[in-house]
């Protein structure tokens, strides 16, 4: 398994309840269920916004990211801002 990071999000109570029930139904923890659903969503081709076309640069950037190219990691958000010259 690759390195793990914590991701905290707020979700509506009813969505949490339904996710928990779906996980239990599939004999999974909610963590396993959420990771599986994120992987499934990311495996699908990204949907284009209705009535809009992605410009070439945006399309190329998304394609590179999906291949894992030009992906950078920073120790902190402050490090990212420093790299971007925003400090």
C-alpha positions, 0 to 999 in steps of 0.5 A, spaced: 500 500 500 502 506 498 503 512 503 497 514 506 495 521 508 489 524 512 483 527 508 478 531 512 471 533 509 465 535 512 459 531 509 451 532 510 449 527 515 444 524 511 450 522 506 454 520 511 448 515 514 447 512 507 455 511 505 455 508 512 450 503 510 452 502 503 459 500 506 456 495 511 452 492 506 458 491 502 462 488 508 467 494 508 469 499 513 466 506 511 474 508 509 474 502 505 468 504 501 470 511 500 477 510 498 473 505 493 468 510 490 474 515 489 478 510 485 472 508 481 470 516 480 477 517 478 478 512 473 472 514 469 474 519 464 472 526 466 466 529 464 466 536 460 462 542 463 455 542 459 456 547 453 463 548 454 469 545 451 476 545 455 481 549 452 488 545 449 492 547 455 487 545 460 486 538 457 493 537 456 494 538 464 488 534 466 491 528 461 498 529 464 496 529 471 492 522 470 498 519 467 502 522 473 506 527 470 508 533 472 505 532 479 509 535 485 509 534 492 510 539 498 511 538 505 506 544 507 502 549 503 507 554 505 512 551 501 507 551 495 506 558 496 513 559 497 515 555 490 509 559 487 513 566 489 507 568 493 510 568 500 
